[in-house]
Amino acid sequence: MKKILANRCFVLLQCSGDYEDYREVSIVASLDLQKVKDVEAKREKDDAEYDTCAEIINQFADEYLADNPSPKSEPLIQRKPWPSGIGKAAITDEMREERKEIDRQNEQIIRCNQALRDVYDEKRIEVTTAWLNKTFSKRIAKRFNMAKKYRFYREKRNYRIEEIELLI
């Protein structure tokens, strides 16, 4: 077995967020500073590529949404409030049935609205995924899943290498 004689270790930290939600995540730790620097350079290159692609995709998404607005939802029927101060005993079965009927109608409206939205989203995903596959390499196209998002945002990431003394 090979013994390692080292008194320090290098850790690459990814720092993101602002003052209130600031966080650090350790990415890699190594006794070799150059390996840590190589990982940092690769991460920074990947981040720059992601940001460039996200900007192009977001521009396409904005244009698509402008040309193909999402369907308008049918508004729900508003239930009339019961008079203020009415006691439980004063609420009649007819009043309850009227509310239940409005609830049933609203459930139907919600189902219809969702069906329209599902058809719209399916078409949007189909068009944007085809554009994505035509515009970018497979590796990049796979990284951006248009089914889950309309737009891509990511907070700025910073990397920092920290030297840690080993207590051996």
N, C-alpha and C positions, 0 to 999 in steps of 0.2 A: 504494500500500500504506500502511495506517495504522500509525503507530508507536505502540507502547505504552510509556508512561513510567511505570514502577512500580518500587518498590524492595522490595516485599514481596508475598507470596502467602499465601493462607489454605488450610489443608488440614483436612478433616474426617476424624478418625480414629475408627474403631470399635474399642473396647477390650473384650476379653472374656477369660474364664478367670481362674484364680486365680494365686497366686504362681508355682507351678511350670510351669503351662501358659499363662501370660499371653501374649497376643498383641495386636498392633495391626494393623489393616488400613486403608489409606487408601481412603476412599470417593469423595471429590471434592476437587479443587483448583481454586481460582479466585482471580483478582485482586480480585473483588468479595466482600466479607465478607457482605453481605446474602444473596447467592446460596447461600453455604455455610451460613448460618444457616437458610435456607428448606429446604435438603436435610436438615439435622439435624432440624428440626421434623417434616418428613414421615416420616423414618425412625423417630423416637420415637413418632409417632402410629401408624404401621404396626406397630411392635413391641407397643404397648399393645393394639391390635386383635387381633394374633396371640395374645398371652397370654390375653386374655379368651376368645377362641374356643377355644383349646386347653384351657382349664379346663372349658368346657362339654362339649367332645368327649370329654375324658378321663373326665368323670363318666358320660357315656352309655356309653363303652367299658367302664368298671368295672361298671356295672349289667348290660350285655349279657353280659359274661364271667361274672358271678355267676349270671345266669339260664340261661346256655348255656355250661357249662364245656367245655373242649376234651376230645376223646375220650381215654380212657386208652389208653396204648400197651401192647401185648403185650410182656412182658419178654423179653429175649434169653436164649438158652440158654447157660449158662456152660460153658466147656470145662474139663475136669479138668486140673489141672497135672500134667505128668510128674513122676515122683519126683525129688527132689533128688539131684544127683550122677549121674544116669543118663547114660551115655555115648551119643554119636550112634549108635554101632553097636547099642546095646540098644533103640533105638526101632524098633519093627516096622512093617511096611507096614499092618497092621491098626490100629495106634495112629494112624498118619497118616491112614488112611481114616476112622477114627472122628472125628477133628478136622475133616477136610474135609466130612463129612456134617453136623456141627454148624454149620460155616460156611455150608453151603448152606441149612440150615434158618433160620439167623439172617438170611441175605439175603432169604429169603421173608418172614420176620416184619417186616423193615425195610420191604420194599415194601408190605406190607399196612398197616403203621402209617402210612406216608407217604400212601397212598391215602386212608385215613380222615382224616388231617390236611388233605389237599387239599380233600376234600369239605367239611369243617368250615370251612376258611378261605374257600372260595368262597361259602358261605352267609353267613359273618360279613361279608365284603366287600360282598355284595349288600345285606344289611340295613342296615349302617352307612352305605354310600354313599347309599342311598335316604333314610335319615334325614337325612344331611348335606345332600343336595340340597333336602329339604323344609324344613330348619331355617334354612339360611343362603343368602345370595345366591350366584349362580354363581361370582362372583369369589373368594369365600372358600371355597366348596366345592371349587373347583379347586386351591386352595392346600394343602388337606389331603388327601393321598392315603392312603386307608385300606387300600389293598392292601399298602403297605410297612410300616405300623406299626400297633400296637395303641394306643399312647399317644404323646403329643407332649410333648417336653421341649425346653427351650432355656435355655442359661445366660444369665444377665443380661448385657445389653449396655450399655455406657456409650459416650457420644460425647464427643469433645473436639476443639475447634478449636485448631489450632496455627498461629501466625504464623511464616512463614519469610522470612528476609531474602534477597532475590535479589542475587546477585553479578554485576552486569552491567557 
